[in-house]
Amino acid sequence: MATVFVGKIYKHFVNLTDTRVNRGRNYPLMELIFVALCAAICDCNAWTDVADFGRDKLTWFQKFLPFRNGIASHDTFSEVFARLETIEFYAALESWARELAVSLRGETVAFDGKTLRGSHDASAGRRLKMASGYAINSFTTLPCTSVKRKSRPA
């Protein structure tokens, strides 16, 4: 199952243009992308977090890709992702997300909503509300989204 997951990521990101010169390619682009995506899914929000996450999970990552040089530094992650062609990367990310969404068809999804404490929006005269979902069978957390008002299903 997990190898299929990595193959699907690879399929969408393999054609990204790697702008690094040959002498600066100590870490394959696909390894960097795989670590960054997994780290983002696990709520890492800074390149230092991504690099730490990668080092902590290196043995797990090596089940799927070689990681001959280990995990890149946070500076390497930052520089490589800053140089990626933005439109190209987002197109690959969107393509992967769409495929992931299609795989959730027919799943039971549990939804939850929350009013964020201390989030009063004076201009709108209301508090911010968020909704999120969880696909039960595939153990997939769906992204949170802002909602305008509290509602109940019909």
Phi and psi in degrees as a GROMACS rama.xvg file:
@    title "Ramachandran Plot"
@    xaxis  label "Phi"
@    yaxis  label "Psi"
@TYPE xy
-67.258  -34.7235  ALA-2
-64.7145  -35.5563  THR-3
-62.9945  -41.8243  VAL-4
-58.4228  -46.6839  PHE-5
-66.1053  -39.96  VAL-6
-61.4092  -37.5724  GLY-7
-68.7997  -38.7317  LYS-8
-63.1547  -47.6086  ILE-9
-56.2269  -45.1082  TYR-10
-56.483  -37.2356  LYS-11
-85.7643  -27.2857  HIS-12
-108.304  -4.53138  PHE-13
-63.1234  -28.8471  VAL-14
-92.5254  9.48192  ASN-15
-64.3022  140.98  LEU-16
-76.1809  122.032  THR-17
-94.802  108.386  ASP-18
-85.6414  0.81995  THR-19
-71.8729  149.334  ARG-20
-75.1054  158.891  VAL-21
-54.64  -39.1081  ASN-22
-70.6614  -12.7885  ARG-23
-103.102  16.0326  GLY-24
-105.981  55.3543  ARG-25
-72.2444  -23.6999  ASN-26
-122.675  119.59  TYR-27
-58.3748  141.562  PRO-28
-56.9746  -40.2122  LEU-29
-63.7197  -34.8047  MET-30
-65.309  -42.9711  GLU-31
-62.6377  -43.7636  LEU-32
-65.4515  -44.0258  ILE-33
-60.4224  -46.5727  PHE-34
-63.4084  -45.5358  VAL-35
-63.2298  -42.0073  ALA-36
-65.1883  -46.3737  LEU-37
-62.116  -41.4892  CYS-38
-65.294  -40.7827  ALA-39
-64.1938  -40.977  ALA-40
-61.6134  -33.2056  ILE-41
-91.8254  19.0093  CYS-42
73.0623  29.7812  ASP-43
-83.1123  130.371  CYS-44
-115.265  -2.14192  ASN-45
-137.782  156.437  ALA-46
-62.9425  -31.0116  TRP-47
-64.4074  -38.9841  THR-48
-64.145  -40.9481  ASP-49
-62.4673  -46.968  VAL-50
-64.6342  -42.6995  ALA-51
-62.6548  -44.1584  ASP-52
-58.8272  -46.0643  PHE-53
-60.5364  -44.0416  GLY-54
-64.9302  -40.0925  ARG-55
-66.1359  -31.5248  ASP-56
-109.424  17.8678  LYS-57
-54.5593  -44.4691  LEU-58
-58.7761  -40.8233  THR-59
-66.4697  -45.5712  TRP-60
-60.2299  -35.8628  PHE-61
-69.5839  -9.86716  GLN-62
-70.4172  -19.9864  LYS-63
-114.968  -36.3933  PHE-64
-136.186  155.697  LEU-65
-63.4849  -43.9195  PRO-66
49.6488  49.8548  PHE-67
-59.145  -33.5611  ARG-68
-101.023  15.0766  ASN-69
76.416  -151.061  GLY-70
-101.839  137.592  ILE-71
-67.5731  160.198  ALA-72
-74.6008  165.833  SER-73
-63.0771  -32.1814  HIS-74
-64.8088  -39.8467  ASP-75
-65.4419  -45.7097  THR-76
-56.5802  -47.9413  PHE-77
-59.9499  -47.8775  SER-78
-66.4149  -43.8245  GLU-79
-64.7935  -46.9951  VAL-80
-69.7791  -29.9467  PHE-81
-67.0072  -29.0322  ALA-82
-89.5615  -11.9317  ARG-83
-64.4458  146.733  LEU-84
-68.737  114.47  GLU-85
-57.0145  -49.5891  THR-86
-62.6842  -41.8523  ILE-87
-62.5758  -44.4242  GLU-88
-65.3522  -46.8096  PHE-89
-64.3922  -34.0648  TYR-90
-63.8056  -42.6185  ALA-91
-65.8325  -42.5683  ALA-92
-63.2822  -43.9961  LEU-93
-64.7905  -41.4968  GLU-94
-60.0096  -45.2197  SER-95
-64.7427  -43.3464  TRP-96
-64.1734  -39.0093  ALA-97
-63.7683  -42.569  ARG-98
-63.6268  -40.21  GLU-99
-63.2436  -42.0822  LEU-100
-63.6708  -41.0865  ALA-101
-61.9162  -36.1121  VAL-102
-68.4829  -11.7121  SER-103
-91.4477  -3.67033  LEU-104
-59.3631  135.72  ARG-105
84.516  -4.12682  GLY-106
-79.2419  152.559  GLU-107
-83.7817  125.53  THR-108
-118.597  126.767  VAL-109
-95.9549  130.866  ALA-110
-109.359  149.568  PHE-111
-142.785  141.936  ASP-112
-126.438  151.056  GLY-113
-142.743  144.71  LYS-114
-95.548  124.688  THR-115
-77.9968  119.505  LEU-116
-62.6978  135.571  ARG-117
72.4323  22.5397  GLY-118
-112.574  30.5744  SER-119
-60.9821  127.689  HIS-120
-101.428  101.292  ASP-121
-61.5313  -37.4801  ALA-122
-66.4893  -32.9135  SER-123
-97.3227  -11.0503  ALA-124
66.6223  35.1721  GLY-125
-153.341  168.95  ARG-126
-92.0009  156.647  ARG-127
-78.6808  137.426  LEU-128
-121.515  139.947  LYS-129
-124.312  148.535  MET-130
-129.819  144.263  ALA-131
-140.807  165.909  SER-132
-134.568  160.466  GLY-133
-139.75  116.946  TYR-134
-78.803  111.847  ALA-135
-66.2064  -46.4333  ILE-136
-70.5589  -34.839  ASN-137
-100.686  4.11359  SER-138
55.7714  42.5621  PHE-139
-110.311  124.319  THR-140
-87.4236  127.33  THR-141
-89.8056  153.768  LEU-142
-63.5932  148.224  PRO-143
-73.1481  150.063  CYS-144
-140.265  150.938  THR-145
-79.4385  139.508  SER-146
-123.681  152.934  VAL-147
-77.6271  -36.7063  LYS-148
-151.51  162.412  ARG-149
-72.751  136.296  LYS-150
-145.722  162.942  SER-151
-121.753  146.849  ARG-152
-64.1281  148.387  PRO-153
